[in-house]
Amino acid sequence: MLLMGLLLLLGGILSLQAQSPELPRCIDRPGTVTLPRINYNYYCLETITQTEVGRPFAYTALAFAPDGTLYATRPLQGQLIALTDANGDGLPESEQVLLDGLTTPNALYMAEDGLYIAGGPHIYRYADSELSTLVDNLPNGTGYWTGGIAVHADHIYVGIAVNCDNCQPDADRGVILSYARDGSDRQIVATGLHQPVALTVFQGEIWFTDIMPPDDPHYPQDEINRLIIGADYGYPACSGECEPPVIPIQAGYAPLSLLAYTGEAFPNLEGQLLALFAGAERTAALRGPDLVGFKVQPESIMAEALFPYDLSVIKDGPFMIDRTGGYTNPATNLLNQRGAGFWPFRLYGMAISPEGWIVFSVSDGRLMALRTR
């Protein structure tokens, strides 16, 4: 019995080592970059791959499968891309077009029963190498692309943006819709939104971002919200009781991706809500791109900028969000001016690998990763 126990223990250790190989030091890894600046106490920033195809939207939404396959959307080509690790470095760099002919796919969510895809009028599910169309009549055709998608408690949730910025939106626009997992039972579960572009599950609930019209003084803040069924979130105007944002963000940051951090790679991020800010576009103020971790507590919201980060211009450690003014990071502008940020490129999609590494996409066709040192 003792020998059998030792053999089982040794087998478990070898299995764990096979799943989590020893990484070379940052400086020894060929894809490592030093700009944009990051917090080198925790992270190593690496380029995974770069493509000319479909830029600037070469990779928008991202989602990992449990086996480590990274899925990405390429909306203007109507494609779902699968990336796998062919060179054994733990990063998915080998690209294959998995599906073609989709309608502007721009949102992904990996659930236990398959990969959910939203684009144009469609919600698709890809499982067991087969594509099913669950919904084919989402509001679309004018305004913004179809927003984010998430699956929770046997329901699909999808964000639908307004059809215009300077008019009264249609009744089924500027909303979050819910469906049963088979695409039936359509319901409007939230109203008063402008561009609900990212949805995720955090603390057992649906959370989502809402991006406001650029440089409109009536809407000085982008938002991160918790879904309350039946709530009005106040766009274009609050005529009654409206739900305020949980995390206000100064307008222009454009939070395009939202994820609850899961994984063991970065214990400092445990329990945080990660927000990827695309960065300013068509705005007077230069804000973002940023990657921020939010620690959400009933009495306060703490923020920590993962990048851009430089101790000479940014406070070391988390800082409390001013709920009146909203999240802002003055250091980002300074770092961008020094060439130490991502500007003028934008950031689009984000996913967390089974190891807990953070992968994100850049508008110049790059996929990049934050890994352990």
C-alpha positions in Angstrom: 0.0 0.0 0.0 2.8 2.4 0.8 4.5 1.7 -2.5 1.3 2.2 -4.4 0.7 5.5 -2.6 4.2 6.7 -3.5 3.7 5.7 -7.1 0.4 7.6 -7.2 2.0 10.6 -5.6 4.9 10.5 -8.1 2.5 10.1 -11.0 0.5 13.1 -9.8 3.7 15.2 -9.5 4.8 14.2 -13.0 1.4 14.9 -14.4 1.4 18.4 -12.8 4.9 19.1 -14.2 3.7 18.0 -17.7 0.8 20.4 -17.5 2.8 23.3 -16.1 6.3 23.2 -17.7 9.0 25.3 -16.2 9.1 28.6 -18.0 12.4 30.2 -19.1 13.1 33.6 -17.6 11.4 36.6 -19.3 14.7 37.8 -20.7 15.3 34.4 -22.3 11.9 34.1 -24.0 12.0 35.2 -27.7 8.6 37.1 -27.7 9.3 39.2 -24.6 9.0 43.0 -25.1 9.8 45.8 -22.7 7.4 48.4 -24.2 4.6 49.1 -23.3 5.8 49.3 -19.7 4.2 46.9 -17.3 4.5 46.0 -13.6 7.6 43.7 -13.8 7.1 42.6 -10.2 4.3 40.2 -11.4 4.2 40.0 -15.2 6.1 39.2 -18.4 4.7 40.8 -21.6 5.1 38.7 -24.7 4.0 38.9 -28.3 2.4 35.6 -29.4 1.8 36.3 -33.1 1.0 39.0 -35.5 -1.0 39.0 -38.8 -1.8 41.4 -41.6 -5.1 39.8 -42.3 -8.2 41.7 -41.2 -6.4 44.5 -39.5 -7.3 46.5 -37.5 -9.9 43.8 -36.5 -7.6 40.8 -37.0 -8.6 39.4 -33.6 -11.5 41.0 -31.7 -13.3 38.8 -29.2 -11.2 36.0 -27.6 -12.1 32.9 -25.6 -10.1 29.9 -24.3 -11.3 26.3 -24.4 -10.4 24.1 -21.5 -7.8 22.3 -23.7 -5.9 25.5 -24.3 -7.2 26.3 -27.8 -7.7 30.0 -28.2 -10.7 31.1 -30.3 -10.8 34.5 -31.9 -13.3 36.4 -34.1 -12.3 38.1 -37.3 -15.6 40.1 -38.0 -15.0 41.7 -41.4 -14.0 38.3 -42.8 -16.9 36.5 -41.0 -14.4 34.0 -39.5 -13.9 32.1 -36.3 -10.2 31.4 -35.8 -8.7 28.6 -33.7 -5.1 29.1 -32.4 -3.1 26.3 -30.9 0.4 25.9 -29.4 2.5 24.3 -32.1 6.0 25.2 -30.8 5.5 24.1 -27.2 6.0 27.4 -25.5 2.6 27.4 -23.9 1.2 30.2 -26.1 -1.3 29.6 -29.0 0.4 30.9 -32.1 -0.6 28.5 -34.9 -3.7 29.8 -36.6 -6.5 27.9 -38.4 -9.7 29.3 -39.9 -12.3 27.1 -38.2 -15.5 28.7 -39.5 -16.2 31.0 -42.4 -19.3 32.8 -43.6 -20.5 34.1 -40.2 -22.2 37.5 -40.0 -19.7 40.0 -38.4 -18.9 37.7 -35.5 -17.7 40.0 -32.7 -18.5 38.4 -29.3 -17.5 35.0 -27.8 -18.4 33.1 -24.6 -17.1 29.7 -23.7 -19.7 27.7 -21.7 -19.7 24.1 -20.6 -21.9 23.1 -23.6 -19.9 24.9 -26.2 -18.7 28.2 -27.6 -21.3 30.9 -28.1 -20.8 33.4 -30.8 -22.8 36.7 -31.5 -22.7 38.7 -34.7 -25.1 40.6 -36.8 -28.6 39.1 -36.3 -27.2 35.8 -35.1 -26.4 33.9 -32.0 -24.5 30.7 -32.8 -23.2 27.8 -30.7 -20.2 25.8 -31.8 -19.8 22.4 -30.1 -18.5 19.0 -31.2 -17.2 20.5 -34.5 -20.8 21.5 -35.4 -22.3 25.0 -35.7 -25.9 25.6 -34.7 -27.8 28.9 -35.3 -29.8 29.6 -32.2 -31.1 33.1 -33.0 -31.3 34.8 -36.4 -33.2 38.0 -35.7 -31.2 40.1 -33.3 -31.8 43.8 -33.9 -29.0 44.9 -36.3 -28.4 46.7 -39.6 -27.9 50.2 -38.3 -25.8 51.6 -35.5 -23.1 49.6 -33.8 -22.1 46.0 -34.2 -23.9 43.4 -31.9 -22.5 43.7 -28.4 -21.2 41.2 -25.9 -22.5 37.7 -25.0 -22.5 35.7 -21.8 -24.2 32.5 -20.6 -25.4 32.1 -17.0 -28.0 30.0 -15.2 -29.4 28.4 -18.3 -29.8 31.8 -20.1 -27.9 33.5 -22.9 -27.5 37.3 -22.5 -26.5 39.6 -25.4 -26.0 43.3 -25.6 -27.7 45.3 -28.3 -26.5 48.9 -28.9 -28.6 51.9 -30.0 -29.2 52.4 -33.7 -28.3 56.1 -33.5 -26.5 58.6 -31.2 -28.6 61.7 -31.7 -32.1 60.4 -31.8 -34.5 58.3 -29.7 -33.4 54.7 -30.1 -35.7 52.0 -31.3 -37.6 50.2 -28.5 -35.5 47.0 -29.0 -32.2 48.8 -29.1 -29.9 50.0 -26.3 -30.9 46.9 -24.3 -29.8 43.5 -23.0 -31.7 40.6 -24.3 -32.0 37.1 -22.7 -32.8 33.8 -24.3 -33.1 30.2 -23.2 -30.1 28.2 -24.3 -32.0 26.8 -27.3 -32.6 30.4 -28.5 -36.3 30.6 -27.4 -38.0 32.8 -24.8 -36.6 36.2 -25.9 -36.9 38.9 -23.2 -35.7 42.4 -22.8 -34.1 42.3 -19.3 -32.4 45.8 -19.2 -32.9 49.1 -21.0 -31.4 52.6 -21.1 -28.0 51.5 -22.6 -25.9 53.0 -25.4 -23.3 50.4 -26.4 -23.2 47.3 -24.1 -20.2 45.9 -25.7 -18.8 43.4 -23.1 -20.6 40.9 -20.9 -19.2 38.4 -18.4 -20.1 36.5 -15.2 -18.6 37.9 -12.0 -19.6 37.2 -8.4 -22.4 34.9 -9.7 -24.1 37.7 -11.7 -24.0 39.2 -15.2 -21.8 42.3 -15.4 -21.4 44.4 -18.5 -19.8 47.6 -19.9 -21.6 50.5 -21.6 -19.6 52.9 -23.8 -21.0 56.4 -24.3 -20.9 58.6 -27.4 -17.4 60.2 -27.9 -16.9 63.7 -26.6 -20.6 64.3 -25.7 -20.7 66.5 -22.5 -24.1 65.0 -21.6 -22.4 61.6 -21.1 -19.1 62.1 -19.3 -18.6 58.5 -18.2 -18.4 55.1 -19.6 -19.7 52.4 -17.3 -19.3 49.0 -15.7 -22.7 47.7 -14.5 -24.2 44.8 -12.7 -27.3 43.4 -14.4 -30.5 44.0 -12.5 -33.4 42.5 -14.3 -35.9 45.1 -15.5 -33.6 48.1 -14.7 -33.3 51.2 -16.7 -29.7 52.4 -17.0 -30.6 56.0 -18.0 -29.6 56.4 -21.7 -30.5 58.7 -23.5 -32.2 60.3 -20.5 -33.4 59.1 -17.1 -37.2 59.7 -16.8 -37.7 57.8 -13.6 -35.6 55.6 -11.3 -32.4 54.6 -13.1 -29.6 52.4 -12.1 -26.2 54.1 -11.6 -23.0 52.4 -12.7 -21.2 50.3 -10.2 -17.8 51.5 -11.6 -17.9 54.8 -13.5 -15.1 55.3 -16.1 -14.2 58.6 -17.5 -15.6 58.7 -21.1 -13.0 57.9 -23.8 -11.4 54.8 -22.2 -13.9 52.6 -24.0 -14.0 49.3 -22.0 -14.3 46.7 -24.7 -13.6 43.5 -22.7 -14.5 42.4 -19.2 -13.6 39.2 -17.3 -13.5 37.8 -13.8 -9.9 36.7 -13.2 -9.7 32.9 -12.8 -6.5 31.1 -12.5 -3.5 30.6 -10.2 -0.8 32.4 -12.1 -1.4 35.7 -10.5 -2.6 35.4 -6.8 -2.6 39.3 -6.6 -5.5 39.3 -9.1 -7.7 36.7 -7.3 -11.3 37.8 -7.1 -10.8 40.9 -9.3 -12.8 42.0 -12.3 -10.5 42.7 -15.2 -11.4 45.5 -17.7 -9.5 46.0 -21.0 -9.9 49.6 -22.2 -9.5 50.0 -26.0 -8.4 53.6 -25.6 -9.6 56.9 -27.0 -10.9 57.2 -30.5 -12.5 60.3 -32.0 -12.1 62.1 -28.6 -10.3 65.2 -27.6 -8.8 63.6 -24.4 -6.2 60.9 -24.8 -7.3 58.1 -22.5 -6.1 54.5 -22.4 -5.4 51.9 -23.6 -5.3 50.3 -20.1 -5.7 46.9 -18.5 -7.2 47.4 -15.0 -8.1 45.1 -12.2 -11.0 46.2 -10.0 -11.5 44.8 -6.5 -15.3 45.3 -6.0 -16.4 45.7 -2.3 -19.6 47.0 -0.9 -18.0 50.1 0.6 -15.4 50.8 -2.1 -14.0 50.0 -5.5 -10.2 49.6 -5.7 -8.4 49.8 -9.0 -5.0 48.6 -10.0 -3.5 49.4 -13.4 -1.6 46.4 -14.8 -0.4 48.4 -17.8 0.8 50.9 -18.8 2.7 51.0 -15.6 5.8 52.9 -14.5 6.8 53.6 -10.9 8.2 57.0 -12.0 4.7 58.3 -13.1 2.1 56.0 -11.4 1.3 55.3 -7.8 2.5 51.9 -6.7 -0.5 49.8 -5.8 -4.3 49.9 -5.8 -6.2 53.2 -5.5 -9.8 54.0 -4.7 -12.2 55.0 -7.5 -13.8 58.4 -7.1 -17.4 57.5 -7.9 -18.2 61.1 -8.9 -15.4 61.6 -11.4 -14.9 57.9 -12.3 -11.8 55.9 -13.0 -9.0 57.8 -14.6 -5.3 57.1 -14.9 -3.2 60.3 -15.7 -0.1 58.1 -16.0 -1.4 56.6 -19.2 -1.2 59.9 -21.1 2.4 60.5 -19.9 3.5 57.0 -20.8 1.9 57.3 -24.2 3.7 60.6 -24.8 7.0 58.8 -24.0 6.2 55.9 -26.3 5.8 53.6 -23.4 2.1 52.8 -23.9 0.0 51.2 -26.6 -1.3 54.4 -28.2 -2.0 54.9 -31.1 -3.1 51.3 -31.3 -6.3 50.1 -29.6 -7.0 46.9 -27.5 -10.0 44.7 -28.4 -10.3 41.2 -26.9 -9.1 39.5 -23.7 -9.1 35.9 -22.5 -7.6 34.0 -19.6 -5.8 30.7 -20.4 -6.2 27.5 -18.3 -2.9 28.5 -16.7 -4.3 31.9 -15.7 -2.2 33.9 -18.2 -4.0 36.9 -19.7 -4.1 37.1 -23.5 -5.3 40.2 -25.4 -5.5 41.5 -29.0 -4.0 44.8 -30.4 -5.3 46.7 -33.4 -2.0 46.2 -35.3 -2.8 42.5 -35.7 -0.9 41.3 -32.6 -1.9 38.8 -30.0 0.0 39.4 -26.7 0.1 37.7 -23.3 0.9 38.6 -19.7 2.6 35.6 -18.2 4.4 34.9 -15.0 8.0 35.9 -14.8 
